[in-house]
Amino acid sequence: QQQDPRYQQQQQQQYGDEGSVASHHSQASYHSQASYHSYNQQYLSPQQSRSFSSSAPLQSGSSEYNTTLELTLRSLQDESLSFEHVIRAMQNFPAHALIQERGCALLWNQTFNADVCHMLVSMGGVVTILQAMRKHPTIAKLQHTALEVLRNLCVNELNRQSLLQAGGLPFVVETMQKLADDAEIQRSGCNMLASVAQGGMEYKIAVAECGGILAVMKAVETHPENDNVLRAAYQALRLLGYNPGGNGGGN
């Protein structure tokens, strides 16, 4: 399926001249539902397949859990694994740090596709990513990739709404505050807040009310020599109506 030109234009406006984003757009692809079910039929028994497709976590310690866990870890090594499989794996094993980290890494690439972002709305994509962040707050790599996934997802209006309803904005700001010394977290956090702010005034206000503007300004203060952080921060501030080069802020 081809990308929606409006989505491409919105991403280009949001991410500016970041070549890596443009290259991801041109190469974005994902497996179909048929491919997903074919994978299940190849690797899982009917009972295991039903368990894997369920969004409810499996009972830890059971033979079914251990078998499915082993198969899941093996399957997540496949770079071309379908996003459906990835999100279900994360939902089935929320406490397993490696599955959450690997799942976020795979979804980061896959969510550059507008259709994937839209389909993840009904699969609880935003809530699943937030849950991974909340359950594994000390794993910086997971936090970083999760923020990038949220950044991509929140180009979609329904995902922005899900983020607000799940209390995602204050949580992201809290994450930036706790990991203030991590430049990658700060850059990704700024990018994510910018993505939300593009939704319009409602979202700009929501970002500001949870301390988002202050978090972005703190990122600049903490990493004044990091060009990647500065670019992301200034982009976020502009989208939030705050002029970093002016004498005062906007609304």
Secondary structure, 3 states (H helix, E strand, C coil): CCCCHHHHHHHHHHHCCCHHHHHHHHHCCCCCHHHHHHHHHHHCCHHHHHHHHCCCCCCCCCHHHHHHHHHHHHHCCCCCCCHHHHHHHHHHCCCCHHHHHHHHHHHHHHCCCHHHHHHHHHCCHHHHHHHHHHHCCCCHHHHHHHHHHHHHHCCCHHHHHHHHHCCHHHHHHHHHHHCCCCHHHHHHHHHHHHHHHCCCHHHHHHHHHCCHHHHHHHHHHHCCCCHHHHHHHHHHHHHCCECCCCCCECC
